[in-house]
Amino acid sequence: MDVLIAPTMPYPAFKLGEKIDDPISLYLADVDTVPINLAGVPSISLPCGFSGGLPIGMQVIGSILMKPLFCAQLLHLKRIPIFTQGSRRDRNVRKS
């Protein structure tokens, strides 16, 4: 296995402060990333699209034994247009 692709969250992002009174939803937002962090394997979360104007994230997970290869693979991901275009909000800002 070179890398594993997984969702960052089990559902699309919510607006800032939207779930502040629902701690279970806030906990569940991290359920896909916590096991990876506890395992100590290299990973990174990247934007991969939008839903309702809010970003959707994917995490790229590598092998602990192949950290240099994982970093090299991330450099190749930087060349894919979806990761270099910026957010929708940035693209819609009028330049004066």
N, CA, C and O atoms as CSV, one atom per row, in Angstrom:
chain,resi,resn,atom,element,x,y,z
A,1,MET,N,N,0.848,-1.182,0.000
A,1,MET,CA,C,0.000,0.000,0.000
A,1,MET,C,C,0.889,1.239,0.000
A,1,MET,O,O,1.805,1.357,0.814
A,2,ASP,N,N,0.616,2.145,-0.902
A,2,ASP,CA,C,1.329,3.421,-0.901
A,2,ASP,C,C,0.649,4.398,0.046
A,2,ASP,O,O,1.251,4.862,1.014
A,3,VAL,N,N,-0.617,4.708,-0.244
A,3,VAL,CA,C,-1.400,5.592,0.625
A,3,VAL,C,C,-2.831,5.068,0.710
A,3,VAL,O,O,-3.287,4.299,-0.137
A,4,LEU,N,N,-3.505,5.497,1.731
A,4,LEU,CA,C,-4.915,5.179,1.911
A,4,LEU,C,C,-5.671,6.506,1.900
A,4,LEU,O,O,-5.259,7.455,2.568
A,5,ILE,N,N,-6.754,6.583,1.162
A,5,ILE,CA,C,-7.586,7.785,1.098
A,5,ILE,C,C,-8.849,7.516,1.913
A,5,ILE,O,O,-9.506,6.492,1.723
A,6,ALA,N,N,-9.187,8.422,2.810
A,6,ALA,CA,C,-10.362,8.267,3.664
A,6,ALA,C,C,-11.004,9.636,3.886
A,6,ALA,O,O,-10.345,10.659,3.702
A,7,PRO,N,N,-12.270,9.669,4.275
A,7,PRO,CA,C,-12.902,10.969,4.566
A,7,PRO,C,C,-12.316,11.581,5.833
A,7,PRO,O,O,-11.860,10.868,6.727
A,8,THR,N,N,-12.333,12.903,5.898
A,8,THR,CA,C,-11.901,13.599,7.104
A,8,THR,C,C,-13.020,13.618,8.129
A,8,THR,O,O,-12.767,13.512,9.329
A,9,MET,N,N,-14.247,13.752,7.669
A,9,MET,CA,C,-15.422,13.776,8.546
A,9,MET,C,C,-16.489,12.853,7.962
A,9,MET,O,O,-16.504,12.618,6.754
A,10,PRO,N,N,-17.383,12.327,8.804
A,10,PRO,CA,C,-18.429,11.431,8.291
A,10,PRO,C,C,-19.567,12.161,7.576
A,10,PRO,O,O,-20.448,11.518,7.005
A,11,TYR,N,N,-19.557,13.486,7.602
A,11,TYR,CA,C,-20.585,14.279,6.939
A,11,TYR,C,C,-19.962,15.599,6.506
A,11,TYR,O,O,-18.875,15.937,6.975
A,12,PRO,N,N,-20.621,16.364,5.616
A,12,PRO,CA,C,-20.045,17.644,5.167
A,12,PRO,C,C,-19.851,18.614,6.323
A,12,PRO,O,O,-20.476,18.486,7.376
A,13,ALA,N,N,-18.977,19.579,6.105
A,13,ALA,CA,C,-18.667,20.582,7.131
A,13,ALA,C,C,-19.925,21.361,7.530
A,13,ALA,O,O,-20.849,21.530,6.735
A,14,PHE,N,N,-19.932,21.822,8.762
A,14,PHE,CA,C,-21.023,22.677,9.227
A,14,PHE,C,C,-20.474,24.077,9.467
A,14,PHE,O,O,-19.267,24.269,9.617
A,15,LYS,N,N,-21.368,25.037,9.502
A,15,LYS,CA,C,-20.957,26.432,9.677
A,15,LYS,C,C,-20.387,26.646,11.075
A,15,LYS,O,O,-20.745,25.942,12.019
A,16,LEU,N,N,-19.504,27.621,11.191
A,16,LEU,CA,C,-18.862,27.956,12.451
A,16,LEU,C,C,-19.915,28.268,13.515
A,16,LEU,O,O,-20.775,29.124,13.308
A,17,GLY,N,N,-19.848,27.582,14.635
A,17,GLY,CA,C,-20.781,27.792,15.737
A,17,GLY,C,C,-22.105,27.068,15.604
A,17,GLY,O,O,-22.917,27.106,16.528
A,18,GLU,N,N,-22.347,26.407,14.479
A,18,GLU,CA,C,-23.635,25.756,14.225
A,18,GLU,C,C,-23.916,24.607,15.196
A,18,GLU,O,O,-25.062,24.427,15.609
A,19,LYS,N,N,-22.925,23.846,15.561
A,19,LYS,CA,C,-23.116,22.656,16.403
A,19,LYS,C,C,-22.574,22.846,17.818
A,19,LYS,O,O,-22.351,21.864,18.526
A,20,ILE,N,N,-22.363,24.074,18.234
A,20,ILE,CA,C,-21.735,24.347,19.527
A,20,ILE,C,C,-22.539,23.773,20.698
A,20,ILE,O,O,-21.958,23.438,21.730
A,21,ASP,N,N,-23.840,23.655,20.561
A,21,ASP,CA,C,-24.682,23.116,21.630
A,21,ASP,C,C,-24.915,21.616,21.507
A,21,ASP,O,O,-25.694,21.042,22.268
A,22,ASP,N,N,-24.244,20.982,20.552
A,22,ASP,CA,C,-24.409,19.546,20.328
A,22,ASP,C,C,-23.040,18.862,20.408
A,22,ASP,O,O,-22.422,18.602,19.376
A,23,PRO,N,N,-22.558,18.567,21.627
A,23,PRO,CA,C,-21.208,18.008,21.769
A,23,PRO,C,C,-21.029,16.646,21.094
A,23,PRO,O,O,-19.917,16.305,20.690
A,24,ILE,N,N,-22.097,15.869,20.965
A,24,ILE,CA,C,-21.985,14.570,20.302
A,24,ILE,C,C,-21.630,14.759,18.827
A,24,ILE,O,O,-20.778,14.044,18.299
A,25,SER,N,N,-22.275,15.714,18.162
A,25,SER,CA,C,-21.952,15.997,16.754
A,25,SER,C,C,-20.516,16.482,16.614
A,25,SER,O,O,-19.828,16.124,15.658
A,26,LEU,N,N,-20.060,17.298,17.564
A,26,LEU,CA,C,-18.678,17.775,17.518
A,26,LEU,C,C,-17.701,16.616,17.700
A,26,LEU,O,O,-16.670,16.562,17.030
A,27,TYR,N,N,-18.020,15.700,18.594
A,27,TYR,CA,C,-17.177,14.520,18.797
A,27,TYR,C,C,-17.148,13.658,17.536
A,27,TYR,O,O,-16.084,13.200,17.119
A,28,LEU,N,N,-18.303,13.439,16.937
A,28,LEU,CA,C,-18.388,12.599,15.741
A,28,LEU,C,C,-17.661,13.210,14.539
A,28,LEU,O,O,-17.264,12.493,13.621
A,29,ALA,N,N,-17.487,14.537,14.548
A,29,ALA,CA,C,-16.768,15.187,13.453
A,29,ALA,C,C,-15.315,14.723,13.407
A,29,ALA,O,O,-14.691,14.753,12.347
A,30,ASP,N,N,-14.771,14.295,14.546
A,30,ASP,CA,C,-13.376,13.857,14.618
A,30,ASP,C,C,-13.204,12.349,14.564
A,30,ASP,O,O,-12.076,11.857,14.600
A,31,VAL,N,N,-14.295,11.609,14.479
A,31,VAL,CA,C,-14.224,10.155,14.597
A,31,VAL,C,C,-13.368,9.497,13.509
A,31,VAL,O,O,-12.833,8.411,13.731
A,32,ASP,N,N,-13.230,10.119,12.359
A,32,ASP,CA,C,-12.429,9.535,11.279
A,32,ASP,C,C,-10.941,9.863,11.395
A,32,ASP,O,O,-10.112,9.157,10.820
A,33,THR,N,N,-10.591,10.914,12.124
A,33,THR,CA,C,-9.181,11.313,12.205
A,33,THR,C,C,-8.496,10.877,13.492
A,33,THR,O,O,-7.280,10.687,13.499
A,34,VAL,N,N,-9.233,10.716,14.568
A,34,VAL,CA,C,-8.624,10.363,15.861
A,34,VAL,C,C,-7.871,9.035,15.815
A,34,VAL,O,O,-6.739,8.980,16.298
A,35,PRO,N,N,-8.442,7.958,15.257
A,35,PRO,CA,C,-7.687,6.690,15.230
A,35,PRO,C,C,-6.352,6.809,14.483
A,35,PRO,O,O,-5.363,6.191,14.875
A,36,ILE,N,N,-6.330,7.591,13.430
A,36,ILE,CA,C,-5.102,7.777,12.651
A,36,ILE,C,C,-4.060,8.499,13.496
A,36,ILE,O,O,-2.886,8.128,13.494
A,37,ASN,N,N,-4.492,9.534,14.222
A,37,ASN,CA,C,-3.576,10.274,15.089
A,37,ASN,C,C,-3.057,9.401,16.227
A,37,ASN,O,O,-1.872,9.450,16.556
A,38,LEU,N,N,-3.931,8.610,16.826
A,38,LEU,CA,C,-3.506,7.739,17.922
A,38,LEU,C,C,-2.541,6.652,17.449
A,38,LEU,O,O,-1.665,6.226,18.202
A,39,ALA,N,N,-2.698,6.209,16.213
A,39,ALA,CA,C,-1.807,5.193,15.661
A,39,ALA,C,C,-0.427,5.771,15.349
A,39,ALA,O,O,0.549,5.028,15.247
A,40,GLY,N,N,-0.342,7.087,15.198
A,40,GLY,CA,C,0.939,7.737,14.936
A,40,GLY,C,C,1.434,7.605,13.512
A,40,GLY,O,O,2.625,7.774,13.251
A,41,VAL,N,N,0.542,7.307,12.593
A,41,VAL,CA,C,0.956,7.205,11.188
A,41,VAL,C,C,0.867,8.581,10.527
A,41,VAL,O,O,0.054,9.408,10.941
A,42,PRO,N,N,1.686,8.839,9.511
A,42,PRO,CA,C,1.622,10.147,8.853
A,42,PRO,C,C,0.322,10.302,8.065
A,42,PRO,O,O,-0.113,9.381,7.373
A,43,SER,N,N,-0.280,11.465,8.182
A,43,SER,CA,C,-1.506,11.742,7.433
A,43,SER,C,C,-1.654,13.246,7.260
A,43,SER,O,O,-1.051,14.040,7.982
A,44,ILE,N,N,-2.466,13.607,6.290
A,44,ILE,CA,C,-2.772,15.018,6.054
A,44,ILE,C,C,-4.199,15.098,5.536
A,44,ILE,O,O,-4.655,14.216,4.808
A,45,SER,N,N,-4.894,16.150,5.911
A,45,SER,CA,C,-6.252,16.388,5.428
A,45,SER,C,C,-6.190,17.460,4.351
A,45,SER,O,O,-5.583,18.515,4.535
A,46,LEU,N,N,-6.830,17.168,3.222
A,46,LEU,CA,C,-6.825,18.084,2.086
A,46,LEU,C,C,-8.251,18.352,1.627
A,46,LEU,O,O,-9.102,17.468,1.717
A,47,PRO,N,N,-8.528,19.575,1.129
A,47,PRO,CA,C,-9.852,19.829,0.565
A,47,PRO,C,C,-10.002,19.071,-0.750
A,47,PRO,O,O,-9.067,19.000,-1.547
A,48,CYS,N,N,-11.193,18.503,-0.968
A,48,CYS,CA,C,-11.386,17.759,-2.222
A,48,CYS,C,C,-12.702,18.109,-2.905
A,48,CYS,O,O,-13.096,17.434,-3.855
A,49,GLY,N,N,-13.383,19.140,-2.447
A,49,GLY,CA,C,-14.630,19.547,-3.071
A,49,GLY,C,C,-15.431,20.432,-2.141
A,49,GLY,O,O,-14.944,20.870,-1.099
A,50,PHE,N,N,-16.672,20.687,-2.535
A,50,PHE,CA,C,-17.557,21.558,-1.756
A,50,PHE,C,C,-18.954,20.965,-1.696
A,50,PHE,O,O,-19.396,20.286,-2.622
A,51,SER,N,N,-19.634,21.230,-0.604
A,51,SER,CA,C,-21.039,20.864,-0.438
A,51,SER,C,C,-21.736,22.027,0.243
A,51,SER,O,O,-21.414,22.369,1.381
A,52,GLY,N,N,-22.676,22.627,-0.439
A,52,GLY,CA,C,-23.371,23.780,0.127
A,52,GLY,C,C,-22.450,24.955,0.393
A,52,GLY,O,O,-22.697,25.737,1.311
A,53,GLY,N,N,-21.387,25.094,-0.399
A,53,GLY,CA,C,-20.444,26.193,-0.234
A,53,GLY,C,C,-19.397,25.950,0.843
A,53,GLY,O,O,-18.521,26.789,1.049
A,54,LEU,N,N,-19.474,24.816,1.531
A,54,LEU,CA,C,-18.502,24.485,2.575
A,54,LEU,C,C,-17.597,23.352,2.096
A,54,LEU,O,O,-18.031,22.497,1.324
A,55,PRO,N,N,-16.344,23.341,2.549
A,55,PRO,CA,C,-15.399,22.355,2.024
A,55,PRO,C,C,-15.660,20.936,2.509
A,55,PRO,O,O,-16.164,20.719,3.611
A,56,ILE,N,N,-15.306,19.979,1.665
A,56,ILE,CA,C,-15.286,18.565,2.016
A,56,ILE,C,C,-13.819,18.170,2.054
A,56,ILE,O,O,-13.050,18.532,1.164
A,57,GLY,N,N,-13.434,17.433,3.080
A,57,GLY,CA,C,-12.036,17.055,3.220
A,57,GLY,C,C,-11.810,15.571,3.051
A,57,GLY,O,O,-12.684,14.750,3.329
A,58,MET,N,N,-10.617,15.248,2.591
A,58,MET,CA,C,-10.189,13.857,2.546
A,58,MET,C,C,-8.854,13.779,3.259
A,58,MET,O,O,-8.061,14.720,3.214
A,59,GLN,N,N,-8.607,12.655,3.917
A,59,GLN,CA,C,-7.301,12.493,4.531
A,59,GLN,C,C,-6.511,11.454,3.752
A,59,GLN,O,O,-7.029,10.416,3.340
A,60,VAL,N,N,-5.259,11.770,3.569
A,60,VAL,CA,C,-4.331,10.876,2.900
A,60,VAL,C,C,-3.454,10.295,4.001
A,60,VAL,O,O,-2.796,11.030,4.737
A,61,ILE,N,N,-3.452,8.966,4.107
A,61,ILE,CA,C,-2.776,8.281,5.201
A,61,ILE,C,C,-1.643,7.442,4.616
A,61,ILE,O,O,-1.835,6.696,3.655
A,62,GLY,N,N,-0.470,7.578,5.208
A,62,GLY,CA,C,0.694,6.842,4.738
A,62,GLY,C,C,1.139,5.787,5.740
A,62,GLY,O,O,0.522,5.602,6.789
A,63,SER,N,N,2.203,5.114,5.402
A,63,SER,CA,C,2.776,4.085,6.262
A,63,SER,C,C,3.840,4.696,7.161
A,63,SER,O,O,4.638,5.518,6.712
A,64,ILE,N,N,3.852,4.300,8.416
A,64,ILE,CA,C,4.859,4.799,9.352
A,64,ILE,C,C,6.265,4.398,8.906
A,64,ILE,O,O,7.236,5.089,9.214
A,65,LEU,N,N,6.372,3.304,8.194
A,65,LEU,CA,C,7.677,2.817,7.751
A,65,LEU,C,C,8.169,3.498,6.481
A,65,LEU,O,O,9.336,3.364,6.114
A,66,MET,N,N,7.280,4.228,5.809
A,66,MET,CA,C,7.647,4.842,4.534
A,66,MET,C,C,7.351,6.338,4.536
A,66,MET,O,O,6.822,6.866,3.558
A,67,LYS,N,N,7.683,7.018,5.613
A,67,LYS,CA,C,7.382,8.443,5.741
A,67,LYS,C,C,8.001,9.289,4.618
A,67,LYS,O,O,7.308,10.158,4.088
A,68,PRO,N,N,9.282,9.081,4.224
A,68,PRO,CA,C,9.828,9.880,3.118
A,68,PRO,C,C,9.050,9.693,1.809
A,68,PRO,O,O,8.840,10.658,1.073
A,69,LEU,N,N,8.621,8.460,1.516
A,69,LEU,CA,C,7.831,8.207,0.311
A,69,LEU,C,C,6.489,8.926,0.393
A,69,LEU,O,O,6.020,9.481,-0.600
A,70,PHE,N,N,5.870,8.919,1.571
A,70,PHE,CA,C,4.598,9.603,1.781
A,70,PHE,C,C,4.748,11.097,1.485
A,70,PHE,O,O,3.904,11.683,0.806
A,71,CYS,N,N,5.810,11.707,1.986
A,71,CYS,CA,C,6.042,13.134,1.736
A,71,CYS,C,C,6.244,13.409,0.252
A,71,CYS,O,O,5.761,14.418,-0.261
A,72,ALA,N,N,6.952,12.525,-0.439
A,72,ALA,CA,C,7.155,12.684,-1.887
A,72,ALA,C,C,5.826,12.578,-2.635
A,72,ALA,O,O,5.589,13.318,-3.590
A,73,GLN,N,N,4.964,11.662,-2.203
A,73,GLN,CA,C,3.662,11.513,-2.850
A,73,GLN,C,C,2.807,12.758,-2.649
A,73,GLN,O,O,2.046,13.139,-3.538
A,74,LEU,N,N,2.928,13.393,-1.490
A,74,LEU,CA,C,2.166,14.617,-1.241
A,74,LEU,C,C,2.610,15.742,-2.167
A,74,LEU,O,O,1.795,16.567,-2.577
A,75,LEU,N,N,3.886,15.778,-2.495
A,75,LEU,CA,C,4.367,16.787,-3.446
A,75,LEU,C,C,3.713,16.599,-4.814
A,75,LEU,O,O,3.439,17.582,-5.502
A,76,HIS,N,N,3.461,15.367,-5.213
A,76,HIS,CA,C,2.766,15.103,-6.482
A,76,HIS,C,C,1.307,15.533,-6.394
A,76,HIS,O,O,0.750,16.023,-7.377
A,77,LEU,N,N,0.680,15.359,-5.237
A,77,LEU,CA,C,-0.715,15.787,-5.070
A,77,LEU,C,C,-0.852,17.295,-5.236
A,77,LEU,O,O,-1.878,17.775,-5.719
A,78,LYS,N,N,0.169,18.043,-4.842
A,78,LYS,CA,C,0.125,19.498,-4.970
A,78,LYS,C,C,-0.053,19.938,-6.418
A,78,LYS,O,O,-0.531,21.043,-6.673
A,79,ARG,N,N,0.322,19.096,-7.358
A,79,ARG,CA,C,0.237,19.452,-8.779
A,79,ARG,C,C,-1.160,19.251,-9.362
A,79,ARG,O,O,-1.433,19.710,-10.471
A,80,ILE,N,N,-2.043,18.576,-8.637
A,80,ILE,CA,C,-3.400,18.335,-9.114
A,80,ILE,C,C,-4.212,19.614,-8.911
A,80,ILE,O,O,-4.232,20.148,-7.803
A,81,PRO,N,N,-4.883,20.119,-9.947
A,81,PRO,CA,C,-5.562,21.419,-9.870
A,81,PRO,C,C,-6.537,21.579,-8.706
A,81,PRO,O,O,-6.637,22.677,-8.160
A,82,ILE,N,N,-7.251,20.543,-8.307
A,82,ILE,CA,C,-8.246,20.710,-7.244
A,82,ILE,C,C,-7.603,21.134,-5.929
A,82,ILE,O,O,-8.262,21.755,-5.095
A,83,PHE,N,N,-6.330,20.810,-5.729
A,83,PHE,CA,C,-5.647,21.157,-4.489
A,83,PHE,C,C,-4.918,22.484,-4.568
A,83,PHE,O,O,-4.378,22.941,-3.560
A,84,THR,N,N,-4.885,23.118,-5.734
A,84,THR,CA,C,-4.134,24.363,-5.885
A,84,THR,C,C,-5.011,25.553,-6.229
A,84,THR,O,O,-4.501,26.670,-6.322
A,85,GLN,N,N,-6.318,25.358,-6.423
A,85,GLN,CA,C,-7.184,26.445,-6.858
A,85,GLN,C,C,-7.669,27.330,-5.733
A,85,GLN,O,O,-8.208,28.402,-6.006
A,86,GLY,N,N,-7.507,26.942,-4.493
A,86,GLY,CA,C,-8.026,27.736,-3.392
A,86,GLY,C,C,-9.497,27.448,-3.166
A,86,GLY,O,O,-10.109,26.678,-3.907
A,87,SER,N,N,-10.051,28.055,-2.162
A,87,SER,CA,C,-11.447,27.795,-1.837
A,87,SER,C,C,-12.375,28.576,-2.750
A,87,SER,O,O,-11.970,29.539,-3.401
A,88,ARG,N,N,-13.617,28.145,-2.784
A,88,ARG,CA,C,-14.629,28.818,-3.599
A,88,ARG,C,C,-14.765,30.274,-3.160
A,88,ARG,O,O,-14.929,31.164,-3.995
A,89,ARG,N,N,-14.696,30.515,-1.854
A,89,ARG,CA,C,-14.820,31.872,-1.345
A,89,ARG,C,C,-13.700,32.745,-1.902
A,89,ARG,O,O,-13.940,33.888,-2.289
A,90,ASP,N,N,-12.462,32.207,-1.947
A,90,ASP,CA,C,-11.334,32.968,-2.477
A,90,ASP,C,C,-11.527,33.298,-3.948
A,90,ASP,O,O,-11.135,34.376,-4.396
A,91,ARG,N,N,-12.124,32.388,-4.703
A,91,ARG,CA,C,-12.309,32.603,-6.141
A,91,ARG,C,C,-13.422,33.600,-6.426
A,91,ARG,O,O,-13.431,34.231,-7.483
A,92,ASN,N,N,-14.373,33.750,-5.484
A,92,ASN,CA,C,-15.521,34.640,-5.719
A,92,ASN,C,C,-15.275,36.059,-5.213
A,92,ASN,O,O,-16.118,36.932,-5.418
A,93,VAL,N,N,-14.161,36.306,-4.570
A,93,VAL,CA,C,-13.868,37.642,-4.048
A,93,VAL,C,C,-13.546,38.562,-5.217
A,93,VAL,O,O,-12.721,38.239,-6.072
A,94,ARG,N,N,-14.204,39.703,-5.238
A,94,ARG,CA,C,-13.942,40.679,-6.310
A,94,ARG,C,C,-12.644,41.407,-6.041
A,94,ARG,O,O,-12.367,41.838,-4.922
A,95,LYS,N,N,-11.870,41.531,-7.075
A,95,LYS,CA,C,-10.609,42.271,-6.951
A,95,LYS,C,C,-10.853,43.694,-7.421
A,95,LYS,O,O,-11.357,43.925,-8.520
A,96,SER,N,N,-10.481,44.653,-6.560
A,96,SER,CA,C,-10.703,46.048,-6.937
A,96,SER,C,C,-9.423,46.738,-7.300
A,96,SER,O,O,-9.435,47.920,-7.643
